[in-house]
Amino acid sequence: MTPNAASGPSRRKFLASTAVATAAVAGGMPLLSACGGGSDGGSRDGTTSGKDAKKLLPAYVASNVVTPDIPSKNGSAVGFTGKLDIAGLKTSVPEKLGKGGKVTVMSPFWGSPPKGDNAYYKAMNDLIGVDVVWQNQDGNTYDQKLGAVLASSEVPDVVVVPGWNMTGKIPSAIIGKFADLGPYLSGDAVKEYPNLAAIPTDAWQRSIFGGKLRGLPMPSSYVTGIVPLYRQDIFEKEGYEVPRSCDEFMALAKEATNAKAKRWACLDMKWTAFNAFGVLSGNEKSLGWNQVDGKLVYRIETDEYLEALEWTRKLFAAGVVHPDAELGKSNAADPGPKFAAGEFLVYNQDMSQWWSRTAEQATQNPEFKVWGMDVFGHDGGAPTLWAQNPASIFAFVNKKASESVIRDVLAVANVTAAPYGTKEYMATNYGVEGTHYTVKDGVPTKTDQGNLDVMNAYVMIESPAATIAHPDFPEVAKGQVEWQQRMGAVTKKSTFYGMQITEPARYTNLSNDFEQLEDDIVRGRKKISDMQQAVSDWRSKGGDKLRDWYKKLLDENGTAAG
């Protein structure tokens, strides 16, 4: 779908890039708050996404409307590497499924929302046959608005909930306030909506809340979205080899750093270190648990976690990290300008920046070339990577909605889930040709009006399976998909992969301070022994009890990991 642009991570940028993207990248990024949170107790804690999930899931029917240039492999996105042929766009929704009803949608929005009667909204509503009325809310404070609306009796027909907002009582409210879509989508019922049937099963499994299929998921690749991005042009000019171990990276970093010449090797490489040492995912709380020799172990309890922090600390201590990263948290400032200036050569960020940095510099700095470095195993062997969850944003339908409203919502979703290379995809992601975008030499470009109107709206209701397509830089699209495929080959699924889990509220804040402590340790402000003490405190303050809770969950539901 759209690039998960990140800057630290930045939720504001998460979908704002629909305004500029020729991209379809459903990647992931380390999120400050997980899809954990708690409910107000009782049976609403836990999961039903284990043994009992299969009967709730929609049948999977792969789309044959458009054939990608690079098919999905090892959990990768599909890739398109050709120019866009507007005249050859396929039709994936041959007739309107909407019955002309009105549907109100509350969704987070980053940026300035367009006027309600804009040409994009009008064209989409006409295409679908549904009058969608948007209630856009500031994405930066969305959790506050969400809590207030879900606590009231005035809930819109559709509410979009990002995973990072599923904290406090919101998971419980999802179960209490939103409809069971199973009668319309489970099993063969989904075939009435072919584009929804083509959404991967793993994404649907994440949409089970309180024993019912309640969510319309935004699918993503389960391969890590964090890429060590490097200045390939400078590497080639200086004769640097791409490192294949932590020792090789350190040696390169020392060679490349010249503070007097205002050049450093890298920014904070903590996220890459976690991958190089095989640390369990920190994207969501449940992904941080894994069963090892019959015992559940949390990511912060592992030797690999401490080793990754220690290696990152050594980079800072060696003076090879750009001073900007010394000042704040992980990669807090926009790295683009100084990366382009060659002040540092490597940084780890969301995959979408592989394309966006390329596009930024294409005209003003033709020598500039950014590429993605394969994650290396810390010892020079293959790394062990851990899967991220295959969906993290969901749209829900009001429990009080009539059948006609539910079917109108599904009609909307069936259009917005259309694959790349279709008329519906272009309408959803680009708007009206001539008004919102133009096409030159097979490359669509947003107009000023397009950048105002066509931003993070309909894509929030539903989107197709993870797709990467850059008609302007097809070599980048190819590089991204092939990177995902190589990394996917060494990716494992932890014990609770794909399961929609709500932790009891009493554990909500248990792990809150670890990210700050990590940043303090790698910058030398705290010691590894401080982390060891924090982990000991975590166990005694509830970590061991939380482990028992997860073990009971596992015994009752089994694992969804393959």
N, C-alpha and C positions, 0 to 999 in steps of 0.2 A: 504494500500500500504506500503510504507516504513515509518519507524519511523521519526517523526518530532523531531529529537533530538534538544534540545534547551539548550542554556547556556546564558540566559540573556534576550532576545532570540538571538540565533546565526543562521544567515541565512546560514553560511558556513556549519554548521552541518545538516541543514534541510534535505538534501537528501544524504549526504555523507554516511549515515548509510546503504545504499544499499550494501556497501562493506562488512558489517558484519552481516546483518540482516537475521535471519530466521523469521523475523517478518513481519507482514503486519499490520501496524498501521497507519491509516489516522486520526491523531488527529489534534489539532490546538494549536496555542500558541499565546500569546499577541504579535502582531507585531508592531514594532516601527512606521512604516508608513502604512497607510491603503490603501485599494483598492478604495480610493476616488480620490484625485487629481482633476484635472480639465481639460477642453479642452480649445480650443481657442474661445469658445463661440458658440452662435447660437443654433441650434437644437441638437447639439452633447452633450450638457449638458442634464442630466436627465436620464430617464430610459424608456424602453418599455417592462419591465418585469412584468407588472401588468395584467390588464384585457385582453390585446392583446397577451399575451404570449402563451396561450394554443394552438393556431393554428400553432405555430412555433415549438412546442416541439416534440421530437421523441416519438413514442409509447413506453411504458414500457412493456417488456416481460421478466419476471424473468428467470434466467438461471436454468436449471435442470440437467446440466452436472455433478455437484458435489453437494452433500448435506452437508451443514456445521453441525458440532456437536452441535453448539449453533446458532440458527437462530437470525437474527436481531430483536430487540425489543426496543421500546421507542427511536428509532434513533441510536441504538448501531451499532457497527460493527458486522459482522458475526464472529463466532469463530470456530477454529479447535483445538482440544485438544488431538489428537492422534499422533502417530509416522507417519512419511512420508513413504508411500509405493510406492517406485519408480516403481516397476513392475505393480502397479495398477493405475498409472496415467492415467487420462482420456484425450481424444482428443476433444477439443472444436472448432477447425478449421480443418475440415476434408480435405479441399483442398485449395491450394494456391489461394488467391484472387488477389495477385499482378501480374502485367503483365510484370514484368521485367524492368520497367522504373527506372530512377534515381531521387532521392528526396534529396535535401539538407536541413539540419535542423540546425538552430542556437538555442543553448540552454545554460542556465547557468550550470556551472560545478564547483564543490567544490573539490579541490584536483588536482592531476596531470592527465590530460587526457591521455588515452592510445593511442598507435599508431593506425593509421587509418586502418591498415590491420590486426588487431588482430583477434584471433580465435573467440571471442565473436561476434564481428560485422559480421564476415563472416557467422557464424552459424545462426544468427538471420536473416540476409538478405536472406539466402537460404531458411529458414523456411517460410518467408513471401512472397518471390518472388519479392522483391523490393530492389534496390541498394540504401540503405540509406547512405548518406555521411554527417558526423557530422562536424559542425563548432562550437566546444565547446568554450565557453567564460568564463572567471573568474567570478564566481557567486558573489564575493564580490564587483565587480565594474561593474556588468552587466547593471545597469541602464544607465551608460554612453555609453556603447557600443550599447545598445538597442536604445537610443535616436538618436545616429549617424546613425545607419543602417536604422531606420524608416524614417529619414529625407532625405535619399538618394534614388536613383533610383535602387540600387542594393540590393533588398530584397530577402533573400533565399526563397525556396519553403515553408518551415515551420519555424515559429518563436515561441518559447516558452516564455510566459510572466507570471511571478509570480505576484500575486496580489499586493505585496508590491512594485513592480516597476511601478504600474499604476498611476504615478504621472505626473504633468506637462501636456505636450501635448501628452503623450503616449496614453491615452484613445481615443483622437481624431484621432490619427494615426491608431489605431486599426480599427476604423470604415472606414477610408479612404483607407487603404492598404490591408485589408484582405477579403477573399471571403465569400460569403453567402453559408453555408453548408446545408441550409434548403432543397434545391431540392434533396439532397442525403440522408438526415437524418430525416426530419420532418415527423410526422405521421408514417404510415406503411413503408415508404421508408427505415427506419432504420433496418427493419427485414432482409435485405440483409446482415447485419453485426450483427449477434446474440449477440456477446459479448458487442457491443455498445448498443444494445437494453436493455441489463440488467443493464445499468448504471441508478441510481435513477434519477427520473424526476427533483428533486430539484437541482441536479448538472447541468443538462442541462439548467435549467432556469437561472442559473448564467452565462451561456455562450451566452446570448443574448446581443449583443452590437449594438446600433444604429438601432434597429428594426429588426435585422437579427440574425439568429443562426450562429455565427461565430467561436465559440471556441469549442475545444475538452477539457472537464474538467477533472481534477484529483479529483475524489470524496473523500469526507471525512465524518465522523460522525458529526452530528451537536451538539453532546453533548460536553461540555467543555473538552478540553484535559489536563487541568491543575489539577493535582492530589496532595493532601497533602501526600507525601511519608514519611513513618516512619520506624524506626528500630523495627520491631515486636519482634525480639529476645530479645532486651534490655527491651522493654515494658513488655514482659512476665517474664523476669528474675527479674525485679524490682517490678513487680506487678502493673504497671501503667494501668489505664483504658483508652481506646480511648475516647477522649473528645466528648461531644455532644452539646456543646454551647461555646460561646466565653469566658464566665466566667470559665467554666471547663478547657478550654485550658490554660487560664492565670494561674489558680491554679496549673495545671500540670507543666506548664513551670517553675514556681517558685520552685516547688518541685524538678524538674529534674536538675536545673541549679546549678553547683558548679564550679565557675570560677577557684578556686585554683586547682581543679582536672582536669582543661581543659575540662569541659563539659558544654555545653549550650543547651537550649531546641531546638532552631530552627534557621533558617535563616530568611530573610525578608519574612513575610507571607502576604504581601499586596495583591497578586493575590487571595489567599484563602479568605482573608477578603472581597474582592469585591464580591466573590461568597456567603459567609456566610451572608452578608447584602443585597444580592439581587440587586447589582449594575448592571446596563445595561452593555452589552459587550463593551470592548474597542478594540476588534480585528479589527473592521473596522468602519469607521466613521458613516456609515448609520445604523449600528446595535446599536449605542448609542442613537438613537432616539426612543421614544415610545409614542403613543397617550394615554393620561390619562385624562379621563373626557372631551374628545373633544379637548384637547390641546396637542400639541407636546412638549415633555420635553426631554432635552438632559441629558445624564448621569451625567455630572458634576454639574448640577443644583439641584440634588436630595439630600435629607437629608441622604439617605443611603450611598452616596458617601463620605460625610464628616464623617459619623459615622465609616465607614470602615477605613478611614485614621486615625481617632482618636484612634481606637482600636489598629491599627498597631503601632502607635506612643507610646502607653502605653507599648507594648511589648519591644520596644527599651529602653524606659525610665526605665523599671523594670530590665534591665540588663540581660534579658534572651535570647537575640539574639547574635549569634556568632560574635565576633569582626570583622571577615572578611566582614560581611554584613554591619557593621557600616561604613566601609571605602568607599565603592563605591555605585554603583546603585544596582537595584534589582538583587541579586544573580549573580553578574557579573563574579565571578570566577567559575572554574569547582568545583562543590561541592563533587565529588566522593571520593577523598582520605580521606578527613576529615570526611565525612559521614561514610565511612568504618571504620575509626579509632574511631568512637563513640564520636567525638568532639561535634556533635549536633545530635538530634534525629529525627527532622522533617524538611522537606523543601518542597516547592511547585515547581513542574516543569512539563514539558511535560510527558505524560503517558509513552512514549517510555523508559524513564529512569527506570521505574519499572522493565522492562526486562533487560536493559543494565547493571544496577547495580547488579542485580542477577547474570548475566553471568560473570561479572568482578570478583566477589568474590567467585564463586562456588568452585574453587579448593583451593585458598589460605586461605579462611576463611569460612569453612563449617558451622560454627555457625551463620553466618550472614544471616539475613532474612529481606528483605524490603517488605513492603506491602502498599497498598493504603488505606488511611483513607477516609471514606465517608465525603463529604462536610456537615458540620453541619449548621443549622440555627443559627443565632447569639444568639437567645433567647432560644435555645433548641428545637424549633419546626423544621419542615421540611424547608429546604432552598428553595428559589426561584432562579433557575438558568436560564440563558438566552442562547438561541441557538447561536452557531457560524455559519458562512456561510458554506454550504455543498460542496464548491469547492473554491480553492484559487490559483490554478495554471492552466494555459490554453495553449493549442497549437493552433496556427492559420495558415491558409493556404493563401499563396500569392494570391491576387485578380487577378493577371495576369496568374495564373496557368491554364493549360489546364484541361479538364475533366479527361484525363487519369492520370495526376499527382494527381488530387484530389482523384481519386479512389484508386491510389496507396497509398496515405497517409491514407485513411480510411482502406485499407488492413493492413497497419502497426498497426493502432490503434485497429483493431479487434483482432489482435494477442496479443498486449500488455495489452488489457483489459480482457484477459482470467482469469477465477477465479482460486483461489488456489486449488491445487489438480489436475491440468492439466499439460500436457507436455509443453504447451505454457507458462504457468506461470513460470515453472521451467526454461525454456530457457530464458525468459525475465529477471528474477530476480537472476538466479544463473549461467546461461551460459551452458557450455558443461560438462556433468558428466565425471569425470576423469581428465579433463583439468582445469576446474574452480572450481569444488567442488567434494567432496567425500561424501558418505553416510555410516554412521556406526550406527547400532542399530536404524535406522529410523530417524536419525538426520543428515541433510546436513550441511557440513562445507566447507567454502570457502578455496581454496588453495591459495598460495601466488600469483599465476597467476590470480586467480579469484578476489583477492583483488585489483589487478592492472587493470584488464579489465572490470569487471562487476560492474560499478558504474554509478549511476544517468544518464543513457542514454535513452534507449527505454521507460522506465517508465515515462519519461517526456512527451511523446506524448499522452499517455493514460494509465489508470490503472483501475482495477476493483473496484466495490463498496468496501467500507471500510471493511477490513479484519484483524483479529488478529490471528496469528498462530505462536507458538513457540514449535516445536517438542522437543527441548532440555529441556524446562521448561513449560510443558503443564499446570501446576497449575497456572502459571503466566498468561497465555493466558485466562484461565477460570476466574481468578480473575479480569482481565482487562475488559473482556466483561461484566461480571456480575456487575462490578462497573459502567460501562457506562449505563447499563440497569436501575440500581437503580437511578442514577443521571438523566437519561433521563426521568424518571417518574415525576420528579419535574422541568423539563425544559420547558420554555415557548419561543415562537417565538415573537420577537418584531416586530413592525409595518412594517419595511422594510426588514424583513428576506428574504433571497434568491434573492433579487432584485439587479441587476447589475446597480449601480448608479454612475454617473459621476458628481461630484459637480463642479460648476463654478470655474474657475481658481482663481478668486478673494478671494475665501475662503480657498484656499489650505493650507495656513500656520496658519490658525486661531487658531488651537488647539495644535500647535507644542510644546509649552512650558509646557504643563500640566504634562507630565510624570516626567520631572525633578523637578517640584514643588512638586509633590506627594512624590518623594524620599527625598526631602529636609524636608518636613513636618514630615514624619514618623521618620526621624533621628533627629528631634528636631532642625534643622537649620532654619526652618520657622514655622509659626503658622497657625492654621486653619483659622484665620482671613485673612491671606495672600491669602489663596485659595478663600475665599469669595470675596475678592477684585478682584482677577484674573477672577472669574466668572462674576462679574459685568462688568469688562472691556471687557471680551469676548462678552457679550451681546451688549454692546454699539459699539464695533468695527466691528460688523457684525453678531454676533450670532443670534440676533433677526431677522435680514433680512434673514439669512440662514434658520431659522425656518419657515419663510413665504415661502421660496423657497420649502422646503420639504413639507409644507402643500399643496401647489399648486400641487406638484408631486403626493401626496396622493389623492387629489381630482380628478386628471385626470386619474390615473392608478389603484386606489384601493390598497389593501394590499395583499401581498402574504403569510402573516402569517396565521397559522392555529390556 
